[in-house]
Amino acid sequence: MELPVVDLSSYLGFSGREAASPLGAEEFSGQPGTDLLDSCREVSRILRETGALLVKDPRCSAQDNDRFIDMMETYFEMPDDFKRLQQRPNLHYQVGVTPEGVEVPRSLVDEEMQEKLNAMPREYKPHTPKGPDHKWRYMWRAGPRPSNTRFKELNSEPVIPQGFPEWKEIMDSWGYKMISTVEVVAEMAAIGFGLPRDAFTSLMKQGPHLLAPTGSDLSCYNEEGTIFAGYHYDLNFLTIHGRSRFPGLYIWLRNGEKVAVKVPLGCLLIQTGKQIEWLTAGECIAGMHEVVVTSKTRDAIKVAKEQNRSLWRVSSTLFAHITSDAELKPLGRFAESSLASNYPAIPAGEYVEQELSVINLKGKKGFS
Protein backbone atom coordinates (compact mmCIF):
# COMPACT_ATOMS: atom_id res chain seq x y z
CA MET A 1 0.00 0.00 0.00
CA GLU A 2 1.17 3.52 -0.81
CA LEU A 3 -0.12 6.43 1.24
CA PRO A 4 -1.98 9.06 -0.81
CA VAL A 5 -0.40 12.51 -1.22
CA VAL A 6 -2.47 15.58 -0.30
CA ASP A 7 -1.42 18.80 -2.05
CA LEU A 8 -1.92 21.73 0.33
CA SER A 9 -1.74 24.40 -2.41
CA SER A 10 -5.50 24.97 -2.72
CA TYR A 11 -5.99 25.36 1.01
CA LEU A 12 -2.99 27.69 1.22
CA GLY A 13 -4.52 29.85 -1.50
CA PHE A 14 -7.89 29.86 0.26
CA SER A 15 -6.32 30.85 3.59
CA GLY A 16 -3.96 33.45 2.09
CA ARG A 17 -0.86 31.62 3.34
CA GLU A 18 1.14 30.94 0.20
CA ALA A 19 4.16 32.03 2.27
CA ALA A 20 4.98 30.26 5.54
CA SER A 21 3.28 32.08 8.42
CA PRO A 22 2.69 29.92 11.48
CA LEU A 23 -0.52 30.26 13.40
CA GLY A 24 -2.21 32.57 10.93
CA ALA A 25 -5.69 31.08 11.31
CA GLU A 26 -7.03 34.36 12.64
CA GLU A 27 -6.01 36.17 9.46
CA PHE A 28 -8.95 34.98 7.37
CA SER A 29 -12.59 34.17 7.98
CA GLY A 30 -13.97 32.70 4.73
CA GLN A 31 -15.62 29.30 4.42
CA PRO A 32 -14.05 26.62 2.24
CA GLY A 33 -15.94 25.52 -0.87
CA THR A 34 -17.08 22.00 -1.66
CA ASP A 35 -13.78 20.84 -3.15
CA LEU A 36 -11.80 22.12 -0.18
CA LEU A 37 -14.26 20.57 2.26
CA ASP A 38 -13.77 17.27 0.49
CA SER A 39 -9.98 17.68 0.85
CA CYS A 40 -10.36 18.43 4.55
CA ARG A 41 -12.53 15.35 5.03
CA GLU A 42 -9.95 13.30 3.16
CA VAL A 43 -7.20 14.54 5.52
CA SER A 44 -9.25 13.60 8.60
CA ARG A 45 -10.17 10.22 7.08
CA ILE A 46 -6.56 9.32 6.28
CA LEU A 47 -5.36 10.35 9.75
CA ARG A 48 -8.16 8.32 11.33
CA GLU A 49 -7.60 5.19 9.24
CA THR A 50 -3.82 5.14 8.84
CA GLY A 51 -2.29 7.49 11.41
CA ALA A 52 -0.04 8.86 8.64
CA LEU A 53 -0.40 11.34 5.81
CA LEU A 54 1.85 12.46 2.95
CA VAL A 55 1.56 16.12 2.01
CA LYS A 56 3.05 18.41 -0.59
CA ASP A 57 3.57 21.94 0.67
CA PRO A 58 5.05 24.33 -1.93
CA ARG A 59 6.55 26.39 0.92
CA CYS A 60 8.80 23.44 1.92
CA SER A 61 11.09 22.48 -0.95
CA ALA A 62 13.30 19.43 -1.39
CA GLN A 63 16.22 21.89 -1.41
CA ASP A 64 15.22 23.12 2.08
CA ASN A 65 15.23 19.54 3.33
CA ASP A 66 18.61 18.82 1.68
CA ARG A 67 20.19 21.92 3.21
CA PHE A 68 19.05 20.82 6.66
CA ILE A 69 20.18 17.21 6.24
CA ASP A 70 23.58 18.32 4.85
CA MET A 71 24.26 20.30 8.04
CA MET A 72 23.04 17.53 10.34
CA GLU A 73 25.21 14.95 8.56
CA THR A 74 28.22 17.20 9.19
CA TYR A 75 27.25 17.54 12.86
CA PHE A 76 26.64 13.84 13.48
CA GLU A 77 29.99 13.01 11.83
CA MET A 78 31.76 15.04 14.55
CA PRO A 79 33.59 13.11 17.34
CA ASP A 80 31.37 11.80 20.11
CA ASP A 81 33.19 13.88 22.74
CA PHE A 82 32.33 17.04 20.82
CA LYS A 83 28.67 16.08 20.49
CA ARG A 84 28.38 15.23 24.19
CA LEU A 85 29.16 18.88 25.01
CA GLN A 86 25.63 19.66 23.81
CA GLN A 87 23.78 17.12 25.99
CA ARG A 88 21.47 18.36 28.77
CA PRO A 89 20.25 15.32 30.77
CA ASN A 90 19.19 17.64 33.61
CA LEU A 91 16.54 19.01 31.21
CA HIS A 92 15.27 15.52 30.29
CA TYR A 93 17.22 15.78 26.98
CA GLN A 94 14.48 18.14 25.75
CA VAL A 95 17.16 20.47 24.30
CA GLY A 96 20.59 19.69 22.85
CA VAL A 97 21.87 16.26 21.91
CA THR A 98 20.72 12.85 23.14
CA PRO A 99 23.59 10.37 22.67
CA GLU A 100 23.22 6.98 21.06
CA GLY A 101 22.12 4.30 23.52
CA VAL A 102 19.95 6.61 25.63
CA GLU A 103 16.53 6.57 23.97
CA VAL A 104 14.57 3.45 24.87
CA PRO A 105 11.62 2.31 22.70
CA ARG A 106 8.30 2.15 24.49
CA SER A 107 7.84 -1.48 23.48
CA LEU A 108 10.84 -2.42 25.62
CA VAL A 109 9.31 -1.13 28.87
CA ASP A 110 5.51 -1.21 28.36
CA GLU A 111 4.08 -4.59 29.38
CA GLU A 112 0.65 -3.87 27.90
CA MET A 113 2.25 -3.06 24.55
CA GLN A 114 4.32 -6.24 24.73
CA GLU A 115 1.14 -8.29 25.19
CA LYS A 116 -0.33 -6.70 22.05
CA LEU A 117 2.86 -7.47 20.12
CA ASN A 118 2.73 -11.12 21.13
CA ALA A 119 -0.83 -11.34 19.77
CA MET A 120 0.07 -9.90 16.35
CA PRO A 121 0.19 -12.10 13.24
CA ARG A 122 3.79 -12.96 12.38
CA GLU A 123 3.81 -10.95 9.15
CA TYR A 124 2.80 -7.75 10.97
CA LYS A 125 5.05 -8.04 14.02
CA PRO A 126 7.70 -5.37 14.55
CA HIS A 127 11.34 -6.14 15.20
CA THR A 128 11.94 -6.90 18.86
CA PRO A 129 14.26 -4.40 20.55
CA LYS A 130 16.86 -5.80 22.91
CA GLY A 131 18.02 -2.48 24.31
CA PRO A 132 18.28 1.28 23.62
CA ASP A 133 18.12 2.60 20.05
CA HIS A 134 21.21 2.95 17.85
CA LYS A 135 20.67 6.63 17.15
CA TRP A 136 21.65 10.11 18.27
CA ARG A 137 19.08 12.89 18.38
CA TYR A 138 19.30 16.69 18.50
CA MET A 139 16.48 18.63 20.14
CA TRP A 140 16.02 22.23 18.95
CA ARG A 141 13.07 24.26 20.12
CA ALA A 142 11.01 25.63 17.25
CA GLY A 143 8.86 28.72 17.62
CA PRO A 144 8.21 31.05 20.57
CA ARG A 145 7.70 29.84 24.13
CA PRO A 146 5.36 31.27 26.79
CA SER A 147 6.82 33.84 29.20
CA ASN A 148 4.96 32.19 32.07
CA THR A 149 4.52 28.43 32.31
CA ARG A 150 4.36 25.72 34.96
CA PHE A 151 6.59 23.55 32.76
CA LYS A 152 9.85 25.46 32.39
CA GLU A 153 11.99 22.39 31.64
CA LEU A 154 9.79 21.58 28.64
CA ASN A 155 10.31 25.14 27.34
CA SER A 156 14.08 25.57 27.85
CA GLU A 157 16.48 27.71 25.82
CA PRO A 158 18.14 26.01 22.81
CA VAL A 159 21.74 24.75 22.70
CA ILE A 160 24.03 25.81 19.80
CA PRO A 161 27.17 23.77 18.98
CA GLN A 162 30.38 25.70 18.35
CA GLY A 163 31.72 25.84 14.81
CA PHE A 164 28.35 25.91 13.07
CA PRO A 165 27.71 29.60 12.28
CA GLU A 166 24.71 28.73 10.08
CA TRP A 167 23.13 26.48 12.75
CA LYS A 168 20.47 28.81 14.16
CA GLU A 169 19.35 30.14 10.78
CA ILE A 170 18.99 26.69 9.20
CA MET A 171 17.32 25.12 12.25
CA ASP A 172 14.91 28.02 12.71
CA SER A 173 14.07 28.22 9.00
CA TRP A 174 13.34 24.50 8.56
CA GLY A 175 11.53 24.26 11.89
CA TYR A 176 9.41 27.31 11.05
CA LYS A 177 8.40 25.86 7.69
CA MET A 178 7.51 22.45 9.10
CA ILE A 179 5.40 23.98 11.90
CA SER A 180 3.59 25.98 9.21
CA THR A 181 2.78 22.73 7.38
CA VAL A 182 1.56 21.01 10.55
CA GLU A 183 -0.73 23.95 11.30
CA VAL A 184 -2.35 23.75 7.86
CA VAL A 185 -2.89 20.00 8.26
CA ALA A 186 -4.29 20.61 11.76
CA GLU A 187 -6.76 23.16 10.39
CA MET A 188 -7.84 20.88 7.56
CA ALA A 189 -8.23 17.95 9.96
CA ALA A 190 -10.33 20.06 12.34
CA ILE A 191 -12.66 21.08 9.50
CA GLY A 192 -12.84 17.47 8.32
CA PHE A 193 -13.80 16.33 11.82
CA GLY A 194 -16.55 18.94 12.02
CA LEU A 195 -14.71 21.09 14.57
CA PRO A 196 -13.96 24.84 14.39
CA ARG A 197 -11.07 25.54 12.04
CA ASP A 198 -8.80 26.65 14.90
CA ALA A 199 -9.82 23.88 17.32
CA PHE A 200 -6.31 22.39 17.22
CA THR A 201 -4.14 25.34 16.17
CA SER A 202 -5.42 27.55 19.00
CA LEU A 203 -4.01 24.96 21.40
CA MET A 204 -0.66 24.81 19.57
CA LYS A 205 0.30 28.48 20.11
CA GLN A 206 3.60 28.71 21.98
CA GLY A 207 3.69 24.93 22.31
CA PRO A 208 7.03 23.21 23.11
CA HIS A 209 7.54 22.22 19.46
CA LEU A 210 10.85 20.44 18.90
CA LEU A 211 12.86 20.03 15.73
CA ALA A 212 14.40 16.67 16.60
CA PRO A 213 16.57 15.16 13.84
CA THR A 214 18.06 11.74 14.48
CA GLY A 215 21.40 10.43 13.26
CA SER A 216 22.34 6.75 12.87
CA ASP A 217 25.80 5.68 11.72
CA LEU A 218 25.31 3.23 8.86
CA SER A 219 29.05 2.64 8.64
CA CYS A 220 28.72 0.88 12.02
CA TYR A 221 25.13 -0.35 12.05
CA ASN A 222 24.25 -1.79 8.66
CA GLU A 223 23.12 -5.37 9.24
CA GLU A 224 19.59 -6.07 8.04
CA GLY A 225 17.21 -5.97 11.00
CA THR A 226 19.27 -3.49 13.05
CA ILE A 227 16.84 -1.26 14.96
CA PHE A 228 17.31 2.51 14.88
CA ALA A 229 13.94 3.35 16.44
CA GLY A 230 12.11 0.47 18.11
CA TYR A 231 8.33 0.06 17.83
CA HIS A 232 6.71 3.07 19.54
CA TYR A 233 4.21 5.89 19.34
CA ASP A 234 4.93 9.61 19.67
CA LEU A 235 3.60 11.41 22.75
CA ASN A 236 3.06 14.79 21.03
CA PHE A 237 0.24 16.10 18.80
CA LEU A 238 1.51 15.56 15.24
CA THR A 239 4.99 14.58 14.02
CA ILE A 240 6.32 15.72 10.65
CA HIS A 241 9.32 14.36 8.73
CA GLY A 242 11.15 15.43 5.62
CA ARG A 243 12.39 12.75 3.24
CA SER A 244 15.33 10.70 4.55
CA ARG A 245 18.18 9.66 2.24
CA PHE A 246 17.98 6.08 3.54
CA PRO A 247 14.71 4.08 3.75
CA GLY A 248 13.67 1.93 6.70
CA LEU A 249 10.49 3.41 8.21
CA TYR A 250 7.52 1.12 8.87
CA ILE A 251 4.12 2.21 10.17
CA TRP A 252 1.13 0.24 11.42
CA LEU A 253 -2.33 1.10 10.12
CA ARG A 254 -5.34 1.12 12.42
CA ASN A 255 -6.31 -2.34 11.14
CA GLY A 256 -2.92 -3.68 12.30
CA GLU A 257 -1.33 -3.92 8.85
CA LYS A 258 2.41 -3.16 8.67
CA VAL A 259 3.41 -0.82 5.82
CA ALA A 260 6.80 0.35 4.55
CA VAL A 261 6.66 4.10 3.99
CA LYS A 262 8.04 5.73 0.84
CA VAL A 263 8.15 9.52 0.99
CA PRO A 264 8.17 10.95 -2.57
CA LEU A 265 10.66 13.68 -3.44
CA GLY A 266 9.39 17.06 -2.27
CA CYS A 267 6.83 15.59 0.12
CA LEU A 268 6.52 15.50 3.90
CA LEU A 269 5.20 12.76 6.17
CA ILE A 270 2.75 13.56 8.99
CA GLN A 271 2.10 11.05 11.80
CA THR A 272 -0.50 11.16 14.56
CA GLY A 273 0.70 11.40 18.15
CA LYS A 274 -0.89 10.71 21.51
CA GLN A 275 -2.15 14.27 22.02
CA ILE A 276 -4.43 14.20 18.96
CA GLU A 277 -5.71 10.83 20.18
CA TRP A 278 -6.63 12.55 23.44
CA LEU A 279 -8.34 15.52 21.74
CA THR A 280 -10.42 13.23 19.49
CA ALA A 281 -11.23 10.62 22.18
CA GLY A 282 -9.53 7.94 20.12
CA GLU A 283 -11.07 8.86 16.73
CA CYS A 284 -7.42 9.22 15.72
CA ILE A 285 -5.01 6.95 17.51
CA ALA A 286 -1.30 7.53 17.98
CA GLY A 287 0.42 5.83 15.06
CA MET A 288 2.87 3.02 15.83
CA HIS A 289 6.11 2.94 13.88
CA GLU A 290 9.72 1.72 13.80
CA VAL A 291 12.89 2.40 11.81
CA VAL A 292 15.13 -0.55 10.90
CA VAL A 293 17.82 -1.50 8.40
CA THR A 294 16.17 -3.23 5.44
CA SER A 295 17.45 -4.60 2.14
CA LYS A 296 16.52 -1.24 0.58
CA THR A 297 18.56 0.55 3.27
CA ARG A 298 21.55 -1.60 2.34
CA ASP A 299 21.01 -0.79 -1.36
CA ALA A 300 21.04 2.93 -0.48
CA ILE A 301 24.23 2.45 1.57
CA LYS A 302 25.94 0.89 -1.45
CA VAL A 303 24.95 3.84 -3.66
CA ALA A 304 26.07 6.37 -1.03
CA LYS A 305 29.48 4.68 -0.82
CA GLU A 306 29.85 4.75 -4.60
CA GLN A 307 29.01 8.48 -4.60
CA ASN A 308 31.24 9.19 -1.57
CA ARG A 309 28.29 10.57 0.41
CA SER A 310 27.73 10.53 4.16
CA LEU A 311 26.68 7.22 5.71
CA TRP A 312 24.74 8.86 8.51
CA ARG A 313 20.99 8.29 8.25
CA VAL A 314 19.40 11.61 9.24
CA SER A 315 15.69 12.06 9.83
CA SER A 316 14.41 15.65 9.64
CA THR A 317 11.78 15.20 12.34
CA LEU A 318 9.71 17.82 14.13
CA PHE A 319 7.43 17.11 17.09
CA ALA A 320 4.49 19.55 17.17
CA HIS A 321 2.94 19.86 20.62
CA ILE A 322 -0.10 21.26 22.34
CA THR A 323 1.04 24.15 24.54
CA SER A 324 2.14 22.88 27.95
CA ASP A 325 -0.39 24.79 30.06
CA ALA A 326 -3.40 23.98 27.84
CA GLU A 327 -5.81 21.28 28.93
CA LEU A 328 -5.85 18.03 26.98
CA LYS A 329 -9.43 16.75 26.74
CA PRO A 330 -11.80 15.55 24.01
CA LEU A 331 -13.00 18.51 21.92
CA GLY A 332 -16.46 19.32 20.54
CA ARG A 333 -18.47 16.28 19.49
CA PHE A 334 -15.70 13.99 20.72
CA ALA A 335 -16.58 14.95 24.31
CA GLU A 336 -19.82 12.98 23.80
CA SER A 337 -18.01 9.86 22.59
CA SER A 338 -18.49 6.64 24.53
CA LEU A 339 -14.68 6.53 24.80
CA ALA A 340 -14.30 10.08 26.20
CA SER A 341 -13.94 8.78 29.76
CA ASN A 342 -10.69 7.09 28.68
CA TYR A 343 -9.24 10.56 28.09
CA PRO A 344 -9.72 12.62 31.29
CA ALA A 345 -8.73 16.28 31.26
CA ILE A 346 -5.06 16.89 32.07
CA PRO A 347 -2.63 19.77 31.37
CA ALA A 348 -0.59 18.87 28.28
CA GLY A 349 2.70 19.49 30.07
CA GLU A 350 1.71 17.20 32.92
CA TYR A 351 0.76 14.50 30.42
CA VAL A 352 4.15 14.81 28.69
CA GLU A 353 5.99 14.57 32.01
CA GLN A 354 3.99 11.45 32.93
CA GLU A 355 4.93 9.83 29.62
CA LEU A 356 8.59 10.73 30.06
CA SER A 357 8.66 9.29 33.58
CA VAL A 358 7.08 6.00 32.43
CA ILE A 359 9.79 5.53 29.85
CA ASN A 360 12.45 6.92 32.19
CA LEU A 361 13.56 9.97 30.17
CA LYS A 362 13.46 11.93 33.43
CA GLY A 363 16.22 9.60 34.63
CA LYS A 364 19.13 8.49 32.47
CA LYS A 365 17.15 6.99 29.62
CA GLY A 366 14.86 8.32 26.97
CA PHE A 367 12.19 7.64 24.42
CA SER A 368 11.91 7.27 20.69
N, C-alpha and C positions, 0 to 999 in steps of 0.2 A: 504493500500500500504506500502511495505517495501522498503526503499532506497537500491539500490545495493551497494556492498562493492567493492572498487577498491584496489587491492593489489599493493603497490608501489615497491615491491622487484625488479621486472624486470627493471624498470626505474632506480632504485638506482644502480643496477649492471651495466647497460649501462653507467651511468654517473660517475661511480667510487666513489659513495658516500654511501657505505654500512655503514659507520660511519657518525654521524651527523656532518655536516660542512656547516653552513649557507653561502649562497651567494657564492657557488662554481661553478657557471655556466661557469666561464671563464676557469675552469680547464680541460675541455674536449671539443673536437670539432667534434666528430663523428656525423653521421646522424642515427636516429633511424630506425630500420627495419620495415617491414610491420605490424607485431604484435604490436610493440610499438606505431606505428602511430595510429593503431586502438584504443589502450588504451587511447592515448592522445585525440583522437576525442570523445571517450566515456566520458572522463572527461569534456570536453568542452560542450558536449551535455547535460549531467546531470546538470551542473551548469546553463546552459541556460534554461532548461525546469523546473527545480525544485528549483534552488537557494540553494541546499544543497547536500552534497556529503559525504558518509562514506568512510574512507580510513583505510587501515592497513599498518602501517609503522613499520618494525621490529626494528627500532631504538628507538621507543617509546613503552615501555612495560606497561602492566597493573600494574606491581609492581611500576613503576615510577609514574603512576597516583595515586596509593594508597598512596604512600609516601607523595606526595604533599597534597592530600586531608586530610590525617591524621593530618598534621601540621596545615592546615587551619581550621579544626574542632577545634583543641586545641585553636587556636587564637580567632575564633569567639565565643567560649565559655567563653572567658575572660569578666570581667565586662565592661559595656558600658563606664564608665569613663576612664578605661585604654585604650580602643580602640580609644576614641576620642582624645587622645594625638597624634595619628598619622594622624589626618585629616589636610588637607591643602586647605581650601576653597579659599585662595588668589591665588592659582595656578589652579583654576577651578576644583579641586578634581582630577587632572590628575596624581597625585602621592599620596601615602598614602591611608587612609581609607575614604570611603564615608559612613556616617551613614545611617541607616534605615530611611526611610521617606524623603530622599533628592532627589533621582532619580525619575524623572517624565516621564512616558511613552509618546512617541510622540503622540499617539492617543488621549491623554487628552488635548493637546494644539494645534493640527493641524486641522483646520477646513476642509481643503480639504480632509484629511484622514478620518475625521468623516463622511463626505458625502459619501465616498466610502463604509464605514462600514455600513451605513444605507441602502445602495443598495444591500448588500450581501444577498444571500439566508440564511435563518435561520440556517440551519445545518452547514454552513461554518463561521458563525459570531464568532468573538473572544469574550472573556469575556470583559465586559465594565468596565474600571477602574474608580474609584470614587476619587482617590487621588494618592499620591506618592506610590512607590513600597515598599512592606514589605521585604526589603533585604538590607544587608550591602554589600559593595564591597571594595576590596583592589586593588589599582593600583600600579603595580611594573614595572618599565621600563625594557624592555628586549632588549638586544643588544646595540651596541655602538650608540652614538649620534654625530651629526656633531659639529665640534669645532666652526663653524660660522654659524649662522642661524638667520633669521628674527623672528623666532617663539620660543623664549627661554622658555616661559611658557609651551609649548607643549613638551619640551625636558629637563625637570627639573631633578635634582638629586633624587634618590630614598629615601624612608623613611624606616628605620629598627626599628621594635618594640623591646624594651628591654626584655630580658629574653628568647630570641629565638636564641641561638648561631648558630643553623643550618639554620636560615632563608635565608641568602644570597645564600648559596650553593644550597639549594633545589629550591628556586625561580629561580636562574640563570640557573640551570641545566634543569628544566622542561620547562622554557621559551625558552631556547636555542634549545631544542629538538622540541618543537612545531613550532618555527619559521622555523626550517629546513624542517619540513613536509609541511608547507605552501609554502615554496619556491619551493619544488618539484611539488606540485599541480599547482602552478603558472606557472612553466615551461611547464608542460604537457598541461595545458589549453591554453597557448600561441601557442604551436605547433598545438593543435587541432583547434584553430581559424585561423590558417594560418599566424600567426605572427612570428617574430624571437623568438627563444627560450628564450632570455633574455628580451623580450619586457616588461614584468611586473617586473621581479626580479631586473633589472637594476634601476628601479624606487623605489625599496624597500630599497636599501642600506642606512643604518643609518636612517631609518624611525623611528617615535616615537611609536614603537611597545609596547604594554602594556599587560602584564600578569595581568588579572583583575578578579580573582575569586570572586564569590558572596557567601554570606552566609545568609540563611533564617532559622529562629528558628521554627522548626516544633512542638516544645513543646508548642509554643504560637499560631502559625498560622497553623491550621491543618483541618479547615473546607473545605469541597469540594467546589471548586470555588474560594478559596482565591487566589489572584493574587500576584505572586512574581515578575514577569516582564511583564508589560502590553504590548499589541500589539504594535510592533515597528519594525523598521529596524535599522541596524548598519551603522554608518557613515563612517567606515573605508574601507579597501580594501577586505580582507577576515578575517573571524572570525573562530577560531578553538577551539573545546571543547574536553576534555577528558570525559570519561563516569561518569555520576553522580550516586550516590548511591540511589537516589530517583527520580522516573520518574516525568513527568509533562510538558515536552517541546512539543509544537505544532508548526508546520511550515505551511505556505501557499504556494502551488505550483503556478506556473505562470498562470495556468488555474483557479485559485481561490479556488482549493480544499484544505481543512484543513486536515492535517495529523499528527498523534501522532508519535513522533520519538523514536525509540528504537535503542540505540547504543550498538552493540554487544561487549562482553568482548574483550579487546585488540584493539578496534577500536577507531578512532577519527572522530568527526563530523566537516565538513567544511561548512560555510555559506557565501553567497555572501553579500558584503556590498556596500555602495553607490559609493565608489571610483572605483570599477570594473565596475559598471554600467556606470560611466562617461567615462572610458577608452574604453569601447566597444559600446558607443553610444546607450545603452539600449539593446544590444544583450543579456547581462546578466542584470537582474534587482536585486536591493537589496532585499534580502529575508525577508519577514515579519514573525514574530514569537512572541510567548508568553510563559510564564512559569506559570502554575497554579497547585493548589492541585487537584488531580483527585482521583478516587477510587483506582487506582493502587498506587498512592502516599500514601494513607491511609493504604493500605496493607503493603507497605514497612515500614511505621512507626511502625506498629504492630510487624513486624519481628525484627526491630531494637530495640524495647523495650524489646522483649523476649531475645535478645542476648546482652542486656545492652550496645548497641552502641550509638554513638552520634546521636542526633536528629536535628543536623544542616544540612540542604541541601546545599552542596558546589558544585558550578560549577567550573571546572578548565578551565577557558575561557582565550583566548589570542586574542587581537585585533591586526592584522597585518595591517600596514599603508603604504601608499606611503610617501616617505620622504617629510618633510614639505615644502622645498623650490623647489621641482619639480613641473612642470606644469601638472595639470590634464586636459587632452583633449583627444578626441577620437584618437586611434592609428591606423596606417596602413590603411587597407581597411575600417575600421569603420569611418574614417574621411570623406569618400564618402557617408556615409549612409544618407538617407533622414531625419533621426532623429538627425544628428550630431549638428544641430543648437540649439538643446535643451540642449547641453552640451558645453557651451563656455569655452575657456581656462581660468583657474584660478589656482594660486598656491595652492597646497594641504593644506598647513597650513591655508591659508585664508579661504578655503572652510570649514575646520574643525571648525574654529572660528565662521564662519557664522552659522553653524549648532548648535553649542553650545549656541550661543546667542538667536537663535530662541526658543530653548527649555530651555533657562534660566539657563544653567549650569554656565555661567559667573556671575550669581547673586548668589542666595542662593540655587537654585534648580539644578537638574541634568537631566541625560538622562539614558535610559536603552536600 
